[in-house]
Amino acid sequence: MFENLKREFQVVLERDPAARNRLEIFLCYPGFHAIVWHRVAHFFYRHKWFLLARIISQLNRHFTDIEIHPGAKLGRGVFIDHGSGIVIGETAEVGDNVTLYQGVTLGGTGKEKGKRHPTIGNNVTISTGAKVLGSFTVGDNVRIGAGSVVLKAVPANCTVVGVPGRVVLMDGRPLEHKDEIMLDHNILPDPVADAFNELRARIGELEARLRQYEEKGA
């Protein structure tokens, strides 16, 4: 238990430059509180103490504004930064070294039983307000942009932006430094802006050709 608690402290110290020491984290970090209390609730859930697990999770939600169903599976090194409004559903599975920002939802679609929430791979960053909805897998080393709505599986080593979420490969190659946690969630491609830039360039070419034909005709 103490080793696990030590690891949770270390995750915050490594990924939040504002964190000064363990006492500050222990007293003032709702993301840390949410993870620790979820571990407790999940323990009781796995041992079929469902009501007690739900009571702990609801108290956790009340004090942290982060709702994690006790059935959800969280891997090692999960970091919740400014986690207000985060929701993680019952059958969601979150891998190792995952970073979640405020307003993220790992939710389901419909009323079906069984696996209905997403499975998140390792080394994934999900930015502010992103929604990942449905029973599918988000691969390792993925970044999901702020406000994106992801409704289908995402392959490893790529970036997703937009509504609905669109996959944008990083120069057509896997991300470098796979073991490094990517926190630069503000550095994301914009496929819509890229399309407009291509159209602008094409229009410029056509206007130049039109001027040439007009000059020849004159």
Biotite code that builds the C-alpha atoms (Angstrom):
import biotite.structure as struc

atoms = struc.array([
    struc.Atom([0.000, 0.000, 0.000], chain_id="A", res_id=1, res_name="MET", atom_name="CA", element="C"),
    struc.Atom([2.769, 2.443, 0.931], chain_id="A", res_id=2, res_name="PHE", atom_name="CA", element="C"),
    struc.Atom([4.636, 1.663, -2.284], chain_id="A", res_id=3, res_name="GLU", atom_name="CA", element="C"),
    struc.Atom([1.508, 2.415, -4.301], chain_id="A", res_id=4, res_name="ASN", atom_name="CA", element="C"),
    struc.Atom([0.970, 5.673, -2.408], chain_id="A", res_id=5, res_name="LEU", atom_name="CA", element="C"),
    struc.Atom([4.588, 6.657, -2.976], chain_id="A", res_id=6, res_name="LYS", atom_name="CA", element="C"),
    struc.Atom([4.139, 6.044, -6.710], chain_id="A", res_id=7, res_name="ARG", atom_name="CA", element="C"),
    struc.Atom([1.028, 8.259, -6.803], chain_id="A", res_id=8, res_name="GLU", atom_name="CA", element="C"),
    struc.Atom([2.989, 11.086, -5.174], chain_id="A", res_id=9, res_name="PHE", atom_name="CA", element="C"),
    struc.Atom([5.823, 10.640, -7.648], chain_id="A", res_id=10, res_name="GLN", atom_name="CA", element="C"),
    struc.Atom([3.488, 10.801, -10.645], chain_id="A", res_id=11, res_name="VAL", atom_name="CA", element="C"),
    struc.Atom([2.236, 14.231, -9.586], chain_id="A", res_id=12, res_name="VAL", atom_name="CA", element="C"),
    struc.Atom([5.733, 15.534, -8.840], chain_id="A", res_id=13, res_name="LEU", atom_name="CA", element="C"),
    struc.Atom([6.980, 14.404, -12.251], chain_id="A", res_id=14, res_name="GLU", atom_name="CA", element="C"),
    struc.Atom([4.139, 15.852, -14.339], chain_id="A", res_id=15, res_name="ARG", atom_name="CA", element="C"),
    struc.Atom([2.972, 18.972, -12.533], chain_id="A", res_id=16, res_name="ASP", atom_name="CA", element="C"),
    struc.Atom([5.585, 21.740, -12.303], chain_id="A", res_id=17, res_name="PRO", atom_name="CA", element="C"),
    struc.Atom([3.377, 23.527, -9.749], chain_id="A", res_id=18, res_name="ALA", atom_name="CA", element="C"),
    struc.Atom([3.673, 20.664, -7.236], chain_id="A", res_id=19, res_name="ALA", atom_name="CA", element="C"),
    struc.Atom([6.233, 21.601, -4.584], chain_id="A", res_id=20, res_name="ARG", atom_name="CA", element="C"),
    struc.Atom([6.176, 18.716, -2.132], chain_id="A", res_id=21, res_name="ASN", atom_name="CA", element="C"),
    struc.Atom([4.233, 15.672, -0.974], chain_id="A", res_id=22, res_name="ARG", atom_name="CA", element="C"),
    struc.Atom([2.428, 17.524, 1.812], chain_id="A", res_id=23, res_name="LEU", atom_name="CA", element="C"),
    struc.Atom([0.978, 20.011, -0.666], chain_id="A", res_id=24, res_name="GLU", atom_name="CA", element="C"),
    struc.Atom([-0.121, 17.165, -2.936], chain_id="A", res_id=25, res_name="ILE", atom_name="CA", element="C"),
    struc.Atom([-1.683, 15.284, -0.033], chain_id="A", res_id=26, res_name="PHE", atom_name="CA", element="C"),
    struc.Atom([-3.670, 18.306, 1.132], chain_id="A", res_id=27, res_name="LEU", atom_name="CA", element="C"),
    struc.Atom([-4.481, 20.206, -2.051], chain_id="A", res_id=28, res_name="CYS", atom_name="CA", element="C"),
    struc.Atom([-4.617, 17.943, -5.122], chain_id="A", res_id=29, res_name="TYR", atom_name="CA", element="C"),
    struc.Atom([-8.103, 16.574, -5.921], chain_id="A", res_id=30, res_name="PRO", atom_name="CA", element="C"),
    struc.Atom([-6.723, 14.505, -8.812], chain_id="A", res_id=31, res_name="GLY", atom_name="CA", element="C"),
    struc.Atom([-4.432, 12.719, -6.362], chain_id="A", res_id=32, res_name="PHE", atom_name="CA", element="C"),
    struc.Atom([-7.298, 12.253, -3.893], chain_id="A", res_id=33, res_name="HIS", atom_name="CA", element="C"),
    struc.Atom([-9.562, 10.869, -6.619], chain_id="A", res_id=34, res_name="ALA", atom_name="CA", element="C"),
    struc.Atom([-7.017, 8.269, -7.724], chain_id="A", res_id=35, res_name="ILE", atom_name="CA", element="C"),
    struc.Atom([-6.201, 7.110, -4.180], chain_id="A", res_id=36, res_name="VAL", atom_name="CA", element="C"),
    struc.Atom([-9.835, 6.786, -3.128], chain_id="A", res_id=37, res_name="TRP", atom_name="CA", element="C"),
    struc.Atom([-10.709, 5.059, -6.378], chain_id="A", res_id=38, res_name="HIS", atom_name="CA", element="C"),
    struc.Atom([-8.076, 2.419, -5.607], chain_id="A", res_id=39, res_name="ARG", atom_name="CA", element="C"),
    struc.Atom([-9.879, 1.790, -2.307], chain_id="A", res_id=40, res_name="VAL", atom_name="CA", element="C"),
    struc.Atom([-13.325, 1.682, -3.924], chain_id="A", res_id=41, res_name="ALA", atom_name="CA", element="C"),
    struc.Atom([-12.076, -0.626, -6.693], chain_id="A", res_id=42, res_name="HIS", atom_name="CA", element="C"),
    struc.Atom([-10.659, -3.023, -4.081], chain_id="A", res_id=43, res_name="PHE", atom_name="CA", element="C"),
    struc.Atom([-14.100, -3.426, -2.512], chain_id="A", res_id=44, res_name="PHE", atom_name="CA", element="C"),
    struc.Atom([-15.749, -3.629, -5.938], chain_id="A", res_id=45, res_name="TYR", atom_name="CA", element="C"),
    struc.Atom([-13.475, -6.521, -6.959], chain_id="A", res_id=46, res_name="ARG", atom_name="CA", element="C"),
    struc.Atom([-14.407, -8.312, -3.726], chain_id="A", res_id=47, res_name="HIS", atom_name="CA", element="C"),
    struc.Atom([-18.125, -7.804, -4.520], chain_id="A", res_id=48, res_name="LYS", atom_name="CA", element="C"),
    struc.Atom([-18.776, -5.225, -1.783], chain_id="A", res_id=49, res_name="TRP", atom_name="CA", element="C"),
    struc.Atom([-20.626, -3.226, -4.433], chain_id="A", res_id=50, res_name="PHE", atom_name="CA", element="C"),
    struc.Atom([-22.650, -0.915, -2.176], chain_id="A", res_id=51, res_name="LEU", atom_name="CA", element="C"),
    struc.Atom([-19.648, 0.070, -0.062], chain_id="A", res_id=52, res_name="LEU", atom_name="CA", element="C"),
    struc.Atom([-17.626, 0.636, -3.218], chain_id="A", res_id=53, res_name="ALA", atom_name="CA", element="C"),
    struc.Atom([-20.330, 2.934, -4.620], chain_id="A", res_id=54, res_name="ARG", atom_name="CA", element="C"),
    struc.Atom([-20.596, 4.861, -1.365], chain_id="A", res_id=55, res_name="ILE", atom_name="CA", element="C"),
    struc.Atom([-16.839, 5.492, -1.390], chain_id="A", res_id=56, res_name="ILE", atom_name="CA", element="C"),
    struc.Atom([-16.944, 6.549, -5.047], chain_id="A", res_id=57, res_name="SER", atom_name="CA", element="C"),
    struc.Atom([-19.824, 8.947, -4.392], chain_id="A", res_id=58, res_name="GLN", atom_name="CA", element="C"),
    struc.Atom([-17.996, 10.531, -1.466], chain_id="A", res_id=59, res_name="LEU", atom_name="CA", element="C"),
    struc.Atom([-14.973, 10.765, -3.743], chain_id="A", res_id=60, res_name="ASN", atom_name="CA", element="C"),
    struc.Atom([-17.095, 12.557, -6.341], chain_id="A", res_id=61, res_name="ARG", atom_name="CA", element="C"),
    struc.Atom([-18.542, 14.935, -3.745], chain_id="A", res_id=62, res_name="HIS", atom_name="CA", element="C"),
    struc.Atom([-15.156, 16.079, -2.470], chain_id="A", res_id=63, res_name="PHE", atom_name="CA", element="C"),
    struc.Atom([-13.180, 16.089, -5.748], chain_id="A", res_id=64, res_name="THR", atom_name="CA", element="C"),
    struc.Atom([-15.777, 16.721, -8.505], chain_id="A", res_id=65, res_name="ASP", atom_name="CA", element="C"),
    struc.Atom([-14.248, 13.715, -10.283], chain_id="A", res_id=66, res_name="ILE", atom_name="CA", element="C"),
    struc.Atom([-16.525, 10.733, -10.897], chain_id="A", res_id=67, res_name="GLU", atom_name="CA", element="C"),
    struc.Atom([-14.827, 7.371, -11.325], chain_id="A", res_id=68, res_name="ILE", atom_name="CA", element="C"),
    struc.Atom([-17.038, 4.303, -11.175], chain_id="A", res_id=69, res_name="HIS", atom_name="CA", element="C"),
    struc.Atom([-15.514, 1.767, -8.759], chain_id="A", res_id=70, res_name="PRO", atom_name="CA", element="C"),
    struc.Atom([-15.579, -0.845, -11.514], chain_id="A", res_id=71, res_name="GLY", atom_name="CA", element="C"),
    struc.Atom([-13.251, 1.139, -13.768], chain_id="A", res_id=72, res_name="ALA", atom_name="CA", element="C"),
    struc.Atom([-9.703, -0.189, -14.091], chain_id="A", res_id=73, res_name="LYS", atom_name="CA", element="C"),
    struc.Atom([-6.874, 2.330, -13.800], chain_id="A", res_id=74, res_name="LEU", atom_name="CA", element="C"),
    struc.Atom([-3.283, 1.400, -14.571], chain_id="A", res_id=75, res_name="GLY", atom_name="CA", element="C"),
    struc.Atom([-0.077, 2.643, -12.981], chain_id="A", res_id=76, res_name="ARG", atom_name="CA", element="C"),
    struc.Atom([0.962, 6.245, -13.276], chain_id="A", res_id=77, res_name="GLY", atom_name="CA", element="C"),
    struc.Atom([-2.466, 7.718, -14.124], chain_id="A", res_id=78, res_name="VAL", atom_name="CA", element="C"),
    struc.Atom([-2.355, 11.501, -13.635], chain_id="A", res_id=79, res_name="PHE", atom_name="CA", element="C"),
    struc.Atom([-5.418, 13.732, -13.351], chain_id="A", res_id=80, res_name="ILE", atom_name="CA", element="C"),
    struc.Atom([-4.564, 17.416, -13.774], chain_id="A", res_id=81, res_name="ASP", atom_name="CA", element="C"),
    struc.Atom([-7.174, 20.041, -12.805], chain_id="A", res_id=82, res_name="HIS", atom_name="CA", element="C"),
    struc.Atom([-9.660, 17.191, -12.910], chain_id="A", res_id=83, res_name="GLY", atom_name="CA", element="C"),
    struc.Atom([-12.970, 18.972, -12.321], chain_id="A", res_id=84, res_name="SER", atom_name="CA", element="C"),
    struc.Atom([-15.783, 17.332, -14.270], chain_id="A", res_id=85, res_name="GLY", atom_name="CA", element="C"),
    struc.Atom([-13.965, 14.143, -15.268], chain_id="A", res_id=86, res_name="ILE", atom_name="CA", element="C"),
    struc.Atom([-16.227, 11.081, -15.660], chain_id="A", res_id=87, res_name="VAL", atom_name="CA", element="C"),
    struc.Atom([-14.932, 7.520, -16.080], chain_id="A", res_id=88, res_name="ILE", atom_name="CA", element="C"),
    struc.Atom([-17.494, 4.770, -16.632], chain_id="A", res_id=89, res_name="GLY", atom_name="CA", element="C"),
    struc.Atom([-17.827, 1.330, -15.074], chain_id="A", res_id=90, res_name="GLU", atom_name="CA", element="C"),
    struc.Atom([-16.193, -0.784, -17.792], chain_id="A", res_id=91, res_name="THR", atom_name="CA", element="C"),
    struc.Atom([-13.553, 1.755, -18.810], chain_id="A", res_id=92, res_name="ALA", atom_name="CA", element="C"),
    struc.Atom([-9.951, 0.566, -18.721], chain_id="A", res_id=93, res_name="GLU", atom_name="CA", element="C"),
    struc.Atom([-7.110, 3.067, -18.512], chain_id="A", res_id=94, res_name="VAL", atom_name="CA", element="C"),
    struc.Atom([-3.529, 1.976, -19.182], chain_id="A", res_id=95, res_name="GLY", atom_name="CA", element="C"),
    struc.Atom([-0.248, 3.054, -17.627], chain_id="A", res_id=96, res_name="ASP", atom_name="CA", element="C"),
    struc.Atom([1.122, 6.603, -17.683], chain_id="A", res_id=97, res_name="ASN", atom_name="CA", element="C"),
    struc.Atom([-2.124, 8.166, -18.899], chain_id="A", res_id=98, res_name="VAL", atom_name="CA", element="C"),
    struc.Atom([-2.810, 11.882, -18.368], chain_id="A", res_id=99, res_name="THR", atom_name="CA", element="C"),
    struc.Atom([-6.367, 13.240, -18.136], chain_id="A", res_id=100, res_name="LEU", atom_name="CA", element="C"),
    struc.Atom([-7.276, 16.918, -18.064], chain_id="A", res_id=101, res_name="TYR", atom_name="CA", element="C"),
    struc.Atom([-10.453, 18.561, -16.791], chain_id="A", res_id=102, res_name="GLN", atom_name="CA", element="C"),
    struc.Atom([-13.784, 17.723, -18.338], chain_id="A", res_id=103, res_name="GLY", atom_name="CA", element="C"),
    struc.Atom([-12.698, 14.440, -19.924], chain_id="A", res_id=104, res_name="VAL", atom_name="CA", element="C"),
    struc.Atom([-15.380, 11.766, -20.286], chain_id="A", res_id=105, res_name="THR", atom_name="CA", element="C"),
    struc.Atom([-14.695, 8.075, -20.843], chain_id="A", res_id=106, res_name="LEU", atom_name="CA", element="C"),
    struc.Atom([-18.305, 7.120, -21.393], chain_id="A", res_id=107, res_name="GLY", atom_name="CA", element="C"),
    struc.Atom([-20.620, 4.615, -22.967], chain_id="A", res_id=108, res_name="GLY", atom_name="CA", element="C"),
    struc.Atom([-23.246, 4.793, -25.685], chain_id="A", res_id=109, res_name="THR", atom_name="CA", element="C"),
    struc.Atom([-26.624, 3.188, -25.187], chain_id="A", res_id=110, res_name="GLY", atom_name="CA", element="C"),
    struc.Atom([-28.018, 0.904, -22.507], chain_id="A", res_id=111, res_name="LYS", atom_name="CA", element="C"),
    struc.Atom([-26.293, -2.339, -23.418], chain_id="A", res_id=112, res_name="GLU", atom_name="CA", element="C"),
    struc.Atom([-24.804, -4.521, -20.696], chain_id="A", res_id=113, res_name="LYS", atom_name="CA", element="C"),
    struc.Atom([-21.225, -5.719, -20.586], chain_id="A", res_id=114, res_name="GLY", atom_name="CA", element="C"),
    struc.Atom([-18.244, -3.840, -21.958], chain_id="A", res_id=115, res_name="LYS", atom_name="CA", element="C"),
    struc.Atom([-19.553, -0.428, -23.057], chain_id="A", res_id=116, res_name="ARG", atom_name="CA", element="C"),
    struc.Atom([-16.770, 2.027, -22.217], chain_id="A", res_id=117, res_name="HIS", atom_name="CA", element="C"),
    struc.Atom([-13.425, 2.630, -23.927], chain_id="A", res_id=118, res_name="PRO", atom_name="CA", element="C"),
    struc.Atom([-10.088, 0.974, -23.286], chain_id="A", res_id=119, res_name="THR", atom_name="CA", element="C"),
    struc.Atom([-7.249, 3.501, -23.182], chain_id="A", res_id=120, res_name="ILE", atom_name="CA", element="C"),
    struc.Atom([-3.709, 2.345, -23.980], chain_id="A", res_id=121, res_name="GLY", atom_name="CA", element="C"),
    struc.Atom([-0.430, 3.343, -22.358], chain_id="A", res_id=122, res_name="ASN", atom_name="CA", element="C"),
    struc.Atom([1.203, 6.792, -22.544], chain_id="A", res_id=123, res_name="ASN", atom_name="CA", element="C"),
    struc.Atom([-1.997, 8.496, -23.711], chain_id="A", res_id=124, res_name="VAL", atom_name="CA", element="C"),
    struc.Atom([-2.830, 12.182, -23.157], chain_id="A", res_id=125, res_name="THR", atom_name="CA", element="C"),
    struc.Atom([-6.491, 13.227, -23.278], chain_id="A", res_id=126, res_name="ILE", atom_name="CA", element="C"),
    struc.Atom([-6.877, 16.994, -23.300], chain_id="A", res_id=127, res_name="SER", atom_name="CA", element="C"),
    struc.Atom([-9.451, 19.317, -21.775], chain_id="A", res_id=128, res_name="THR", atom_name="CA", element="C"),
    struc.Atom([-13.093, 18.559, -22.532], chain_id="A", res_id=129, res_name="GLY", atom_name="CA", element="C"),
    struc.Atom([-12.437, 15.562, -24.787], chain_id="A", res_id=130, res_name="ALA", atom_name="CA", element="C"),
    struc.Atom([-15.111, 12.848, -24.909], chain_id="A", res_id=131, res_name="LYS", atom_name="CA", element="C"),
    struc.Atom([-14.272, 9.223, -25.685], chain_id="A", res_id=132, res_name="VAL", atom_name="CA", element="C"),
    struc.Atom([-17.564, 7.364, -26.052], chain_id="A", res_id=133, res_name="LEU", atom_name="CA", element="C"),
    struc.Atom([-18.110, 3.684, -26.748], chain_id="A", res_id=134, res_name="GLY", atom_name="CA", element="C"),
    struc.Atom([-16.560, 0.265, -26.409], chain_id="A", res_id=135, res_name="SER", atom_name="CA", element="C"),
    struc.Atom([-13.365, 0.460, -28.454], chain_id="A", res_id=136, res_name="PHE", atom_name="CA", element="C"),
    struc.Atom([-9.618, 0.795, -27.949], chain_id="A", res_id=137, res_name="THR", atom_name="CA", element="C"),
    struc.Atom([-7.438, 3.888, -28.047], chain_id="A", res_id=138, res_name="VAL", atom_name="CA", element="C"),
    struc.Atom([-3.907, 2.719, -28.826], chain_id="A", res_id=139, res_name="GLY", atom_name="CA", element="C"),
    struc.Atom([-0.641, 3.498, -27.071], chain_id="A", res_id=140, res_name="ASP", atom_name="CA", element="C"),
    struc.Atom([1.098, 6.890, -27.420], chain_id="A", res_id=141, res_name="ASN", atom_name="CA", element="C"),
    struc.Atom([-2.049, 8.679, -28.602], chain_id="A", res_id=142, res_name="VAL", atom_name="CA", element="C"),
    struc.Atom([-2.875, 12.351, -28.020], chain_id="A", res_id=143, res_name="ARG", atom_name="CA", element="C"),
    struc.Atom([-6.501, 13.486, -28.102], chain_id="A", res_id=144, res_name="ILE", atom_name="CA", element="C"),
    struc.Atom([-7.010, 17.216, -28.621], chain_id="A", res_id=145, res_name="GLY", atom_name="CA", element="C"),
    struc.Atom([-9.118, 19.511, -26.452], chain_id="A", res_id=146, res_name="ALA", atom_name="CA", element="C"),
    struc.Atom([-12.846, 19.309, -27.146], chain_id="A", res_id=147, res_name="GLY", atom_name="CA", element="C"),
    struc.Atom([-12.545, 16.292, -29.445], chain_id="A", res_id=148, res_name="SER", atom_name="CA", element="C"),
    struc.Atom([-15.297, 13.680, -29.557], chain_id="A", res_id=149, res_name="VAL", atom_name="CA", element="C"),
    struc.Atom([-13.894, 10.231, -30.275], chain_id="A", res_id=150, res_name="VAL", atom_name="CA", element="C"),
    struc.Atom([-16.446, 7.632, -31.385], chain_id="A", res_id=151, res_name="LEU", atom_name="CA", element="C"),
    struc.Atom([-14.325, 4.864, -32.900], chain_id="A", res_id=152, res_name="LYS", atom_name="CA", element="C"),
    struc.Atom([-11.068, 3.020, -32.367], chain_id="A", res_id=153, res_name="ALA", atom_name="CA", element="C"),
    struc.Atom([-7.814, 4.961, -32.597], chain_id="A", res_id=154, res_name="VAL", atom_name="CA", element="C"),
    struc.Atom([-4.576, 3.288, -33.736], chain_id="A", res_id=155, res_name="PRO", atom_name="CA", element="C"),
    struc.Atom([-1.368, 3.696, -31.760], chain_id="A", res_id=156, res_name="ALA", atom_name="CA", element="C"),
    struc.Atom([1.119, 6.534, -32.259], chain_id="A", res_id=157, res_name="ASN", atom_name="CA", element="C"),
    struc.Atom([-1.189, 9.220, -33.609], chain_id="A", res_id=158, res_name="CYS", atom_name="CA", element="C"),
    struc.Atom([-3.158, 12.338, -32.746], chain_id="A", res_id=159, res_name="THR", atom_name="CA", element="C"),
    struc.Atom([-6.933, 12.832, -32.803], chain_id="A", res_id=160, res_name="VAL", atom_name="CA", element="C"),
    struc.Atom([-8.652, 16.210, -33.168], chain_id="A", res_id=161, res_name="VAL", atom_name="CA", element="C"),
    struc.Atom([-12.133, 17.494, -34.012], chain_id="A", res_id=162, res_name="GLY", atom_name="CA", element="C"),
    struc.Atom([-15.801, 16.577, -33.766], chain_id="A", res_id=163, res_name="VAL", atom_name="CA", element="C"),
    struc.Atom([-16.103, 13.790, -34.590], chain_id="A", res_id=164, res_name="PRO", atom_name="CA", element="C"),
    struc.Atom([-12.491, 12.941, -33.881], chain_id="A", res_id=165, res_name="GLY", atom_name="CA", element="C"),
    struc.Atom([-10.197, 12.605, -36.897], chain_id="A", res_id=166, res_name="ARG", atom_name="CA", element="C"),
    struc.Atom([-6.899, 10.768, -36.801], chain_id="A", res_id=167, res_name="VAL", atom_name="CA", element="C"),
    struc.Atom([-3.877, 12.799, -37.869], chain_id="A", res_id=168, res_name="VAL", atom_name="CA", element="C"),
    struc.Atom([-0.606, 10.890, -38.057], chain_id="A", res_id=169, res_name="LEU", atom_name="CA", element="C"),
    struc.Atom([2.541, 12.622, -36.897], chain_id="A", res_id=170, res_name="MET", atom_name="CA", element="C"),
    struc.Atom([4.363, 13.043, -40.216], chain_id="A", res_id=171, res_name="ASP", atom_name="CA", element="C"),
    struc.Atom([3.218, 9.543, -41.130], chain_id="A", res_id=172, res_name="GLY", atom_name="CA", element="C"),
    struc.Atom([5.589, 8.054, -38.537], chain_id="A", res_id=173, res_name="ARG", atom_name="CA", element="C"),
    struc.Atom([5.181, 6.712, -34.997], chain_id="A", res_id=174, res_name="PRO", atom_name="CA", element="C"),
    struc.Atom([5.762, 9.226, -32.236], chain_id="A", res_id=175, res_name="LEU", atom_name="CA", element="C"),
    struc.Atom([9.341, 9.470, -31.051], chain_id="A", res_id=176, res_name="GLU", atom_name="CA", element="C"),
    struc.Atom([10.338, 8.930, -27.418], chain_id="A", res_id=177, res_name="HIS", atom_name="CA", element="C"),
    struc.Atom([7.616, 6.388, -26.736], chain_id="A", res_id=178, res_name="LYS", atom_name="CA", element="C"),
    struc.Atom([8.633, 6.062, -23.076], chain_id="A", res_id=179, res_name="ASP", atom_name="CA", element="C"),
    struc.Atom([8.315, 9.808, -22.470], chain_id="A", res_id=180, res_name="GLU", atom_name="CA", element="C"),
    struc.Atom([5.004, 11.215, -21.264], chain_id="A", res_id=181, res_name="ILE", atom_name="CA", element="C"),
    struc.Atom([3.762, 13.793, -23.785], chain_id="A", res_id=182, res_name="MET", atom_name="CA", element="C"),
    struc.Atom([2.230, 16.737, -21.918], chain_id="A", res_id=183, res_name="LEU", atom_name="CA", element="C"),
    struc.Atom([2.356, 19.311, -24.750], chain_id="A", res_id=184, res_name="ASP", atom_name="CA", element="C"),
    struc.Atom([-1.342, 18.848, -25.480], chain_id="A", res_id=185, res_name="HIS", atom_name="CA", element="C"),
    struc.Atom([-1.502, 22.372, -26.928], chain_id="A", res_id=186, res_name="ASN", atom_name="CA", element="C"),
    struc.Atom([0.750, 21.401, -29.854], chain_id="A", res_id=187, res_name="ILE", atom_name="CA", element="C"),
    struc.Atom([-1.728, 19.690, -32.156], chain_id="A", res_id=188, res_name="LEU", atom_name="CA", element="C"),
    struc.Atom([-2.270, 19.688, -35.921], chain_id="A", res_id=189, res_name="PRO", atom_name="CA", element="C"),
    struc.Atom([-5.321, 21.425, -37.381], chain_id="A", res_id=190, res_name="ASP", atom_name="CA", element="C"),
    struc.Atom([-6.574, 19.513, -40.453], chain_id="A", res_id=191, res_name="PRO", atom_name="CA", element="C"),
    struc.Atom([-9.320, 22.079, -41.160], chain_id="A", res_id=192, res_name="VAL", atom_name="CA", element="C"),
    struc.Atom([-6.822, 24.943, -41.252], chain_id="A", res_id=193, res_name="ALA", atom_name="CA", element="C"),
    struc.Atom([-4.515, 22.829, -43.407], chain_id="A", res_id=194, res_name="ASP", atom_name="CA", element="C"),
    struc.Atom([-7.344, 22.211, -45.896], chain_id="A", res_id=195, res_name="ALA", atom_name="CA", element="C"),
    struc.Atom([-8.100, 25.949, -46.099], chain_id="A", res_id=196, res_name="PHE", atom_name="CA", element="C"),
    struc.Atom([-4.416, 26.704, -46.653], chain_id="A", res_id=197, res_name="ASN", atom_name="CA", element="C"),
    struc.Atom([-4.308, 24.180, -49.512], chain_id="A", res_id=198, res_name="GLU", atom_name="CA", element="C"),
    struc.Atom([-7.440, 25.731, -51.059], chain_id="A", res_id=199, res_name="LEU", atom_name="CA", element="C"),
    struc.Atom([-5.962, 29.213, -50.735], chain_id="A", res_id=200, res_name="ARG", atom_name="CA", element="C"),
    struc.Atom([-2.780, 28.112, -52.454], chain_id="A", res_id=201, res_name="ALA", atom_name="CA", element="C"),
    struc.Atom([-4.743, 26.397, -55.221], chain_id="A", res_id=202, res_name="ARG", atom_name="CA", element="C"),
    struc.Atom([-6.920, 29.473, -55.794], chain_id="A", res_id=203, res_name="ILE", atom_name="CA", element="C"),
    struc.Atom([-3.775, 31.590, -56.034], chain_id="A", res_id=204, res_name="GLY", atom_name="CA", element="C"),
    struc.Atom([-2.379, 29.260, -58.710], chain_id="A", res_id=205, res_name="GLU", atom_name="CA", element="C"),
    struc.Atom([-5.643, 29.350, -60.705], chain_id="A", res_id=206, res_name="LEU", atom_name="CA", element="C"),
    struc.Atom([-5.831, 33.157, -60.520], chain_id="A", res_id=207, res_name="GLU", atom_name="CA", element="C"),
    struc.Atom([-2.248, 33.428, -61.803], chain_id="A", res_id=208, res_name="ALA", atom_name="CA", element="C"),
    struc.Atom([-3.043, 31.110, -64.725], chain_id="A", res_id=209, res_name="ARG", atom_name="CA", element="C"),
    struc.Atom([-6.221, 33.070, -65.490], chain_id="A", res_id=210, res_name="LEU", atom_name="CA", element="C"),
    struc.Atom([-4.255, 36.325, -65.629], chain_id="A", res_id=211, res_name="ARG", atom_name="CA", element="C"),
    struc.Atom([-1.791, 34.712, -68.055], chain_id="A", res_id=212, res_name="GLN", atom_name="CA", element="C"),
    struc.Atom([-4.650, 33.668, -70.387], chain_id="A", res_id=213, res_name="TYR", atom_name="CA", element="C"),
    struc.Atom([-6.201, 37.134, -70.195], chain_id="A", res_id=214, res_name="GLU", atom_name="CA", element="C"),
    struc.Atom([-2.877, 38.779, -71.025], chain_id="A", res_id=215, res_name="GLU", atom_name="CA", element="C"),
    struc.Atom([-2.389, 36.465, -74.042], chain_id="A", res_id=216, res_name="LYS", atom_name="CA", element="C"),
    struc.Atom([-5.928, 37.150, -75.219], chain_id="A", res_id=217, res_name="GLY", atom_name="CA", element="C"),
    struc.Atom([-5.390, 40.902, -74.954], chain_id="A", res_id=218, res_name="ALA", atom_name="CA", element="C"),
])
